Amino acid sequence: MNILSDVVIGLDIGGTTIKIGLIDKNGDIIEKWEISTNKEEKGIYIVDDIWHSVTSHLDDLMINRNDIIGIGAGAPGFIDNESGKVHEAVNVGWKNFELAAKLKAISGLPVFVENDANIAALGENWRGAGERAKDLIVMTLGTGVGSGIIANGAILTGTNGTAAEIGHIIVDPDGYSCNCGRIGCLDTIASATGIVHQAMDQITAHPTSDLSAYYNKQGKIDSKDIFDLAAQGDSICKEIINRTGKIIGAELARAAMLINPSKIIVGGGLSKAGDQLLHVIIKYFHEYALPRVSRVCEVKLAQLGNDAGIIGAAYYVLQQYPKRNQAALSR
Ligand code: ZN
């Protein structure tokens, strides 16, 4: 007899890979793996790919379909979480894509979809650095800036699913163009792309600097190079990290003034590049937030890494399934 019952399928759908997890009710991962994202024909094969992969793993593990509670998915872009429709996810190719409906049709299971940053916030709060805070902010600094806010114990979604987009707050109206079509969003500075953009400006402005010499020798530069050079004492790179951390700290202080969180969790590739950036963020957060807000708020590193998405997606199912069933029953 299989002792595994009450399994949740957690999906973290990204532009390069789709992370899939079978998670138990406590948030422990039974099995996790990933498949590559097939973006051909605007991503129409993705749902089939996911389900095919899931069923073969369920068979291997001898997990009965009846023991599966549902599927939770974090997807990029703007999401209508009631219908599970993805309005637009540029890096996957979806536009007005009925993700929940399609996954439900192929699996016969209840499906719940949310924005990937919100889902990661739920994951970090359930089993990671959030420690089940009632009010928290999670910011992921990677290729772009992702952010999710939990307020009064629930994800902040907003009128059309666009709440908590801290990455698209304009911090420099004369700055760089953002992929949202506007200029100077936090995303254009506080992401890997933004760090490189700032470095390229400095290379142009200081052609005789060590940074310029490094760039000319390598022929390219990435955000990791800039963190490494800063750690070795390069003053221009240190200043880029200082400026970036100051801007992030200021924006987190503003966001914290709105929800008065007990924790702010910072994750993503840039946060892993040593403590340099985090230290600056923490310093300026506490400097800019109202003392009463700052005093009760701990800024710390995320703990779940790449598992935050699949764990958060599982949590979302456990949270939403009873709630929506209850709503259907009382109708
Ligand atoms: Zn933007």
Boltz pocket constraint, residues with backbone or C-beta under 6 A from the ligand:
constraints:
  - pocket:
      binder: B
      contacts: [[A, 167], [A, 168], [A, 178], [A, 179], [A, 180], [A, 181], [A, 182], [A, 185], [A, 187]]
      max_distance: 6.0
